[in-house]
Amino acid sequence: ANGDEADYQRFRQQLSVPLGDRAARLALQSSKPDPEIARLGLFAGRWFRAEQPKIPIRKFLLAGVVLAAAALLLHFTGICPIVKRIWTPSWVLFSGGWCFLILAVFYAVIDVAGLRAWAFPLIVIGMNSIAAYVMAHLVDDFVLGTFKTHLGRDVFKSFGATYEPIVSGVAVLAVYWLILFWMDRRKIYLRV
């Protein structure tokens, strides 16, 4: 996040190989391991390695469209509905397809078109994603409670019941981001 092109290229190189493997590892380490999501992550990792140093944008776009279309076909023909709560096979295809599409779009916008400035908030989170994950699971209630203690119990209710979860989530995310930004400026990174 210091604006040095060489640092950015080193960061990209370090991320390019393990992205798919990381998705696979996270899917397998979840409370209910999902081998299908892990398999999609492994495919992505293989494509990254095979095409180094480029990201295979066409493969990701094609995979995304095919997976999402297959899921929609299964859903609308009544063969297998898209249900996230129980992780139906069509949900796996649908969400995996969107992941491939989003990855391709981010690569096209950030790396191919060179439009990086807008992604700075995402880079701050990505540089310390382990810290972000830990904060989200360990200090969420503390941060939300601190807002309510200092700003009033109903601070987020003033936006209405519909928007209360969104506004409180954005407020908590802003606190996490500021902590991660502080860590990034001091070059404090959690690694496994």
N, C-alpha and C positions, 0 to 999 in steps of 0.2 A: 504494500500500500504506500510505498515511498515514491512511486512514479518512475522507478528505474526499469527500463525495458529489459535489461539482462536479468534482473530479479524476477520479473514477470515471466520471462521465457523459462527460467529454471523452475518456477512454480508450476507452469503448465506441463513441463516435461515430467515433473515428479507426479503430477496428478494423472497424466494421460494413461499410464499403464494400469494403475490399481483401481480406476473408477469402477469398472465392471466387477472386479473381484471384491471390492468393498461392498457393492450392492448385494452380491451373493453372500458374503460373510454376514451382513446385517440381517438378511432374510433368514439365514440359518440360525442366528443367535437370538432371534425374537422369541417371545414366550411361546408362540405357536409357530415353529419353523415352517416355512413355505418353500418346498423344493422347486416349485415352478417359477417363482420369482427369482430364486437363487440361480436357476438355469438361465433365465433371461439375462441376469447380471453376468454370468460366465460367458454367454454369447457376446455381450458387449465388450467384455475384457479381451476376448480372443480377437474381435474385430479391431480393437485399439492396437493390440500388439502386431497384428498382421499388416497394418497400414502405417506404422510409425514412420515419420513423425506426424503425418497427417491424421486427422480424424475422418473416418469414412462416412461423410455426411449423407451421401446418396443411400448407403445401406441403412443408416438410421432412419431416414425419411421413409424409405420403402417398408422397412420392418414396422415402423410406427403405423403407417396407413394400413398395411395388411393385418396387423394384430388388432387394431381398433375396428376395422371393417369386419373381421371374423367374429369378434365379440358381439358387434351389433347384429350381425346375421344370426348368430346363435340366440341372441336375446329376442329379436323380433319374430323369429320363426317359432318361438316357444320351446326350443330344444333345451336351452339353459339360460335362465335370466341373469342379468348383471346385478349381483347383490354383494356389496362390499362387506357387510356385517358378517357373512358366513364364507367369504372368499370363494365364490363360485369360480369354476374354470373360466367362464366368460369375463368375470371381473378381472382375473389375472391377465387375460389377453388385453382387455380394455385399458387397464391401468398401465400395463407394460408398454402398450402401443403409445400412450400419451407420454410416458417417460422417454421413449426413443424420439418422439417428435419434439419434445421440449429440449432435449439435449442437442438435436440437430439445429433447432432455431437459435439456441444460445450460442452454439459454435459459429453459425453463420453470421450472427449479428456481432458477436464479440471478437472472434478471431479472423473471420474472412473480411467483414466490412470494417473492422477496426474500431467499432463503437464501444469503447470500454468504460467511459466515464460513468454512465448510468448504472453500471454493474458494481460500482464501488461498495455499496452496502452489502451486496451478496459476497463480495470478495472478503470483506471483514469477517463475515460469518464463516465462510469456507476456510479461511486461514486457521481458524481455531474451532473447527466443527465439533471436536470432542468436548471442549469446554462448553459449547452451546448445548450439546446434548445433555451433559451433566447438569448444567444450570436448569434446563427445562424439566428435568426429572427430580431435582433436589431442592431448588429454591423457588419454585413457582408459587407455592402457597405463601411463602415468606414475602415475596415481592408484592403479591396482590394484597396481602394483609397490611403491609407497610403503606400502600396507597390508601387503603381504607382507614388506617389509623391516623394518618396525617391530613387526609383530604376529606374525611367523612365516610361513614359506613355506606352511604348511598351515592357516592361520587359517580359511579358508573350507571346507576339506575336513572340518573337525570337524562340519559340519552334514550330512555324507553327500553322496555323489556326486550324488544326485537334486536336492538343494537348494543345492549349491555355486554354480551359476550364478545362481540367484535371489538368494541372500544377498550374493554379491559384487556383483551388479548394483544391489541396493538400497543397499549401502554406497557404491558409486561415485556413484549418483544423489544420495545424501545429501550427499556432498562438493560435487557440482555445485550442489545447491540452496543450501547454505550460502554458496558463492561468489556465486551470483546474489542471494541475500538481502543479502549485504554490499554488492554493487553497487547494488541497489535502494535501500537505506538511504542511500547516498551519491549517489543520482540519477545513476549512471553507466549509460548505455544505449548499446549499439551499434546504429547505424542504417545503412541502405543508401540 
